[in-house]
Amino acid sequence: MIKNNIKEFRAKHNMKQDDLAKLVGVRRETIGNLEKGRYNPSLVLAWNIAKVFNASIEDIFTVTDE
């Protein structure tokens, strides 16, 4: 399972789901589903999200054995 800290990173950057979605080229619903763990991102999407926040993929996404 992949867990993420997208919501926390958005809060630090005062960013709405829609803002992030536009920056990475997806719909707002995709960001919401990522945050809720309903959707696992492609490697490209994970990389693009990390790039927006000037962070590493590992800072935002973690893999668990659950």
N, CA, C and O atoms as CSV, one atom per row, in Angstrom:
chain,resi,resn,atom,element,x,y,z
A,1,MET,N,N,0.843,-1.177,0.000
A,1,MET,CA,C,0.000,0.000,0.000
A,1,MET,C,C,0.893,1.248,0.000
A,1,MET,O,O,1.949,1.269,0.632
A,2,ILE,N,N,0.457,2.267,-0.708
A,2,ILE,CA,C,1.201,3.521,-0.754
A,2,ILE,C,C,0.450,4.565,0.067
A,2,ILE,O,O,-0.728,4.828,-0.171
A,3,LYS,N,N,1.140,5.147,1.021
A,3,LYS,CA,C,0.574,6.245,1.805
A,3,LYS,C,C,1.249,7.531,1.355
A,3,LYS,O,O,2.345,7.509,0.796
A,4,ASN,N,N,0.578,8.655,1.608
A,4,ASN,CA,C,1.175,9.910,1.156
A,4,ASN,C,C,0.919,11.044,2.140
A,4,ASN,O,O,0.066,10.959,3.023
A,5,ASN,N,N,1.691,12.104,1.952
A,5,ASN,CA,C,1.595,13.320,2.758
A,5,ASN,C,C,1.186,14.510,1.898
A,5,ASN,O,O,1.549,15.647,2.200
A,6,ILE,N,N,0.440,14.263,0.838
A,6,ILE,CA,C,0.084,15.342,-0.082
A,6,ILE,C,C,-0.686,16.441,0.638
A,6,ILE,O,O,-0.400,17.624,0.453
A,7,LYS,N,N,-1.652,16.062,1.450
A,7,LYS,CA,C,-2.476,17.056,2.140
A,7,LYS,C,C,-1.614,17.962,3.027
A,7,LYS,O,O,-1.826,19.174,3.070
A,8,GLU,N,N,-0.662,17.383,3.722
A,8,GLU,CA,C,0.219,18.159,4.586
A,8,GLU,C,C,1.094,19.109,3.771
A,8,GLU,O,O,1.280,20.265,4.151
A,9,PHE,N,N,1.629,18.626,2.654
A,9,PHE,CA,C,2.446,19.479,1.798
A,9,PHE,C,C,1.614,20.609,1.203
A,9,PHE,O,O,2.084,21.742,1.099
A,10,ARG,N,N,0.365,20.298,0.808
A,10,ARG,CA,C,-0.504,21.356,0.286
A,10,ARG,C,C,-0.756,22.419,1.346
A,10,ARG,O,O,-0.736,23.614,1.051
A,11,ALA,N,N,-0.993,21.984,2.576
A,11,ALA,CA,C,-1.265,22.927,3.670
A,11,ALA,C,C,-0.056,23.840,3.904
A,11,ALA,O,O,-0.213,25.047,4.094
A,12,LYS,N,N,1.142,23.264,3.889
A,12,LYS,CA,C,2.364,24.061,4.086
A,12,LYS,C,C,2.522,25.119,3.002
A,12,LYS,O,O,3.050,26.203,3.250
A,13,HIS,N,N,2.061,24.792,1.798
A,13,HIS,CA,C,2.207,25.701,0.654
A,13,HIS,C,C,0.928,26.488,0.373
A,13,HIS,O,O,0.815,27.153,-0.656
A,14,ASN,N,N,-0.039,26.407,1.301
A,14,ASN,CA,C,-1.306,27.135,1.152
A,14,ASN,C,C,-1.915,26.897,-0.228
A,14,ASN,O,O,-2.260,27.834,-0.947
A,15,MET,N,N,-2.036,25.630,-0.571
A,15,MET,CA,C,-2.481,25.234,-1.903
A,15,MET,C,C,-3.743,24.381,-1.800
A,15,MET,O,O,-3.847,23.519,-0.927
A,16,LYS,N,N,-4.684,24.620,-2.679
A,16,LYS,CA,C,-5.911,23.822,-2.751
A,16,LYS,C,C,-5.674,22.625,-3.673
A,16,LYS,O,O,-4.723,22.603,-4.455
A,17,GLN,N,N,-6.554,21.637,-3.565
A,17,GLN,CA,C,-6.458,20.468,-4.446
A,17,GLN,C,C,-6.479,20.884,-5.907
A,17,GLN,O,O,-5.727,20.347,-6.720
A,18,ASP,N,N,-7.329,21.827,-6.238
A,18,ASP,CA,C,-7.453,22.282,-7.622
A,18,ASP,C,C,-6.158,22.921,-8.116
A,18,ASP,O,O,-5.774,22.734,-9.270
A,19,ASP,N,N,-5.490,23.670,-7.251
A,19,ASP,CA,C,-4.219,24.307,-7.626
A,19,ASP,C,C,-3.176,23.256,-7.983
A,19,ASP,O,O,-2.509,23.347,-9.013
A,20,LEU,N,N,-3.047,22.251,-7.110
A,20,LEU,CA,C,-2.073,21.186,-7.359
A,20,LEU,C,C,-2.434,20.402,-8.617
A,20,LEU,O,O,-1.567,20.075,-9.427
A,21,ALA,N,N,-3.713,20.109,-8.769
A,21,ALA,CA,C,-4.161,19.362,-9.947
A,21,ALA,C,C,-3.768,20.072,-11.238
A,21,ALA,O,O,-3.279,19.438,-12.173
A,22,LYS,N,N,-3.977,21.375,-11.290
A,22,LYS,CA,C,-3.626,22.133,-12.490
A,22,LYS,C,C,-2.123,22.093,-12.749
A,22,LYS,O,O,-1.692,21.995,-13.898
A,23,LEU,N,N,-1.327,22.169,-11.685
A,23,LEU,CA,C,0.131,22.170,-11.845
A,23,LEU,C,C,0.673,20.834,-12.353
A,23,LEU,O,O,1.692,20.802,-13.043
A,24,VAL,N,N,0.002,19.739,-12.017
A,24,VAL,CA,C,0.500,18.422,-12.435
A,24,VAL,C,C,-0.308,17.803,-13.567
A,24,VAL,O,O,0.006,16.703,-14.021
A,25,GLY,N,N,-1.347,18.500,-14.028
A,25,GLY,CA,C,-2.085,18.059,-15.204
A,25,GLY,C,C,-3.093,16.948,-14.968
A,25,GLY,O,O,-3.288,16.091,-15.830
A,26,VAL,N,N,-3.742,16.956,-13.793
A,26,VAL,CA,C,-4.795,15.980,-13.515
A,26,VAL,C,C,-6.029,16.723,-13.014
A,26,VAL,O,O,-5.994,17.939,-12.825
A,27,ARG,N,N,-7.124,15.984,-12.798
A,27,ARG,CA,C,-8.336,16.596,-12.257
A,27,ARG,C,C,-8.246,16.704,-10.747
A,27,ARG,O,O,-7.498,15.960,-10.113
A,28,ARG,N,N,-8.997,17.619,-10.170
A,28,ARG,CA,C,-9.012,17.803,-8.724
A,28,ARG,C,C,-9.402,16.514,-8.020
A,28,ARG,O,O,-8.872,16.196,-6.955
A,29,GLU,N,N,-10.332,15.769,-8.618
A,29,GLU,CA,C,-10.787,14.514,-8.029
A,29,GLU,C,C,-9.640,13.514,-7.887
A,29,GLU,O,O,-9.611,12.731,-6.937
A,30,THR,N,N,-8.710,13.540,-8.815
A,30,THR,CA,C,-7.552,12.644,-8.745
A,30,THR,C,C,-6.716,12.958,-7.508
A,30,THR,O,O,-6.275,12.047,-6.808
A,31,ILE,N,N,-6.500,14.232,-7.241
A,31,ILE,CA,C,-5.740,14.622,-6.053
A,31,ILE,C,C,-6.485,14.183,-4.795
A,31,ILE,O,O,-5.871,13.658,-3.866
A,32,GLY,N,N,-7.784,14.390,-4.754
A,32,GLY,CA,C,-8.586,13.958,-3.614
A,32,GLY,C,C,-8.506,12.457,-3.397
A,32,GLY,O,O,-8.373,11.992,-2.265
A,33,ASN,N,N,-8.586,11.701,-4.485
A,33,ASN,CA,C,-8.496,10.238,-4.379
A,33,ASN,C,C,-7.108,9.786,-3.941
A,33,ASN,O,O,-6.980,8.810,-3.202
A,34,LEU,N,N,-6.076,10.482,-4.385
A,34,LEU,CA,C,-4.721,10.173,-3.923
A,34,LEU,C,C,-4.614,10.395,-2.420
A,34,LEU,O,O,-4.095,9.547,-1.695
A,35,GLU,N,N,-5.104,11.531,-1.960
A,35,GLU,CA,C,-5.006,11.868,-0.539
A,35,GLU,C,C,-5.758,10.868,0.336
A,35,GLU,O,O,-5.337,10.583,1.457
A,36,LYS,N,N,-6.858,10.343,-0.167
A,36,LYS,CA,C,-7.663,9.380,0.594
A,36,LYS,C,C,-7.168,7.942,0.440
A,36,LYS,O,O,-7.722,7.029,1.053
A,37,GLY,N,N,-6.142,7.735,-0.363
A,37,GLY,CA,C,-5.601,6.394,-0.546
A,37,GLY,C,C,-6.407,5.516,-1.472
A,37,GLY,O,O,-6.228,4.299,-1.484
A,38,ARG,N,N,-7.287,6.110,-2.243
A,38,ARG,CA,C,-8.127,5.344,-3.179
A,38,ARG,C,C,-7.443,5.094,-4.511
A,38,ARG,O,O,-7.922,4.309,-5.330
A,39,TYR,N,N,-6.323,5.766,-4.723
A,39,TYR,CA,C,-5.662,5.728,-6.024
A,39,TYR,C,C,-4.158,5.784,-5.801
A,39,TYR,O,O,-3.675,6.595,-5.011
A,40,ASN,N,N,-3.422,4.929,-6.491
A,40,ASN,CA,C,-1.965,4.973,-6.444
A,40,ASN,C,C,-1.463,5.712,-7.679
A,40,ASN,O,O,-1.894,5.416,-8.793
A,41,PRO,N,N,-0.569,6.654,-7.496
A,41,PRO,CA,C,-0.112,7.447,-8.633
A,41,PRO,C,C,0.851,6.674,-9.528
A,41,PRO,O,O,1.517,5.734,-9.093
A,42,SER,N,N,0.905,7.089,-10.768
A,42,SER,CA,C,1.955,6.582,-11.646
A,42,SER,C,C,3.270,7.189,-11.163
A,42,SER,O,O,3.271,8.153,-10.396
A,43,LEU,N,N,4.359,6.635,-11.603
A,43,LEU,CA,C,5.665,7.175,-11.223
A,43,LEU,C,C,5.810,8.615,-11.713
A,43,LEU,O,O,6.354,9.461,-11.004
A,44,VAL,N,N,5.333,8.888,-12.905
A,44,VAL,CA,C,5.424,10.241,-13.459
A,44,VAL,C,C,4.614,11.225,-12.624
A,44,VAL,O,O,5.086,12.324,-12.334
A,45,LEU,N,N,3.399,10.844,-12.233
A,45,LEU,CA,C,2.576,11.728,-11.416
A,45,LEU,C,C,3.220,11.954,-10.055
A,45,LEU,O,O,3.246,13.086,-9.571
A,46,ALA,N,N,3.737,10.905,-9.431
A,46,ALA,CA,C,4.414,11.055,-8.139
A,46,ALA,C,C,5.606,11.994,-8.267
A,46,ALA,O,O,5.820,12.849,-7.407
A,47,TRP,N,N,6.375,11.840,-9.326
A,47,TRP,CA,C,7.535,12.696,-9.568
A,47,TRP,C,C,7.105,14.148,-9.765
A,47,TRP,O,O,7.730,15.059,-9.223
A,48,ASN,N,N,6.036,14.368,-10.539
A,48,ASN,CA,C,5.555,15.723,-10.782
A,48,ASN,C,C,5.042,16.386,-9.505
A,48,ASN,O,O,5.273,17.576,-9.290
A,49,ILE,N,N,4.359,15.638,-8.671
A,49,ILE,CA,C,3.879,16.180,-7.399
A,49,ILE,C,C,5.061,16.556,-6.518
A,49,ILE,O,O,5.078,17.635,-5.926
A,50,ALA,N,N,6.040,15.679,-6.430
A,50,ALA,CA,C,7.230,15.965,-5.630
A,50,ALA,C,C,7.944,17.215,-6.148
A,50,ALA,O,O,8.424,18.032,-5.362
A,51,LYS,N,N,8.011,17.357,-7.461
A,51,LYS,CA,C,8.679,18.504,-8.066
A,51,LYS,C,C,7.973,19.805,-7.705
A,51,LYS,O,O,8.638,20.808,-7.444
A,52,VAL,N,N,6.650,19.813,-7.683
A,52,VAL,CA,C,5.885,21.006,-7.314
A,52,VAL,C,C,6.281,21.481,-5.917
A,52,VAL,O,O,6.400,22.682,-5.674
A,53,PHE,N,N,6.483,20.531,-4.997
A,53,PHE,CA,C,6.804,20.869,-3.618
A,53,PHE,C,C,8.305,20.924,-3.350
A,53,PHE,O,O,8.725,21.103,-2.207
A,54,ASN,N,N,9.111,20.770,-4.393
A,54,ASN,CA,C,10.570,20.776,-4.257
A,54,ASN,C,C,11.004,19.760,-3.194
A,54,ASN,O,O,11.819,20.058,-2.322
A,55,ALA,N,N,10.442,18.569,-3.292
A,55,ALA,CA,C,10.708,17.494,-2.335
A,55,ALA,C,C,11.034,16.222,-3.102
A,55,ALA,O,O,10.857,16.154,-4.319
A,56,SER,N,N,11.509,15.223,-2.384
A,56,SER,CA,C,11.740,13.930,-3.029
A,56,SER,C,C,10.448,13.123,-3.009
A,56,SER,O,O,9.560,13.378,-2.195
A,57,ILE,N,N,10.351,12.173,-3.888
A,57,ILE,CA,C,9.175,11.302,-3.915
A,57,ILE,C,C,9.019,10.615,-2.556
A,57,ILE,O,O,7.904,10.452,-2.060
A,58,GLU,N,N,10.136,10.217,-1.965
A,58,GLU,CA,C,10.102,9.521,-0.675
A,58,GLU,C,C,9.591,10.413,0.457
A,58,GLU,O,O,9.064,9.909,1.449
A,59,ASP,N,N,9.743,11.735,0.318
A,59,ASP,CA,C,9.217,12.658,1.335
A,59,ASP,C,C,7.689,12.671,1.317
A,59,ASP,O,O,7.051,12.902,2.344
A,60,ILE,N,N,7.115,12.424,0.159
A,60,ILE,CA,C,5.666,12.526,-0.008
A,60,ILE,C,C,4.990,11.166,0.012
A,60,ILE,O,O,3.904,11.030,0.577
A,61,PHE,N,N,5.600,10.169,-0.584
A,61,PHE,CA,C,5.000,8.841,-0.698
A,61,PHE,C,C,5.830,7.803,0.050
A,61,PHE,O,O,7.057,7.791,-0.041
A,62,THR,N,N,5.146,6.934,0.791
A,62,THR,CA,C,5.815,5.820,1.466
A,62,THR,C,C,5.065,4.534,1.157
A,62,THR,O,O,3.843,4.537,1.010
A,63,VAL,N,N,5.796,3.449,1.062
A,63,VAL,CA,C,5.197,2.142,0.799
A,63,VAL,C,C,5.168,1.376,2.113
A,63,VAL,O,O,6.168,1.293,2.826
A,64,THR,N,N,4.000,0.820,2.417
A,64,THR,CA,C,3.843,0.017,3.639
A,64,THR,C,C,3.457,-1.412,3.266
A,64,THR,O,O,3.038,-1.678,2.140
A,65,ASP,N,N,3.602,-2.314,4.213
A,65,ASP,CA,C,3.284,-3.715,3.965
A,65,ASP,C,C,1.838,-4.071,4.260
A,65,ASP,O,O,1.484,-5.249,4.242
A,66,GLU,N,N,1.009,-3.103,4.526
A,66,GLU,CA,C,-0.403,-3.353,4.882
A,66,GLU,C,C,-1.189,-3.943,3.753
A,66,GLU,O,O,-2.383,-4.206,3.903
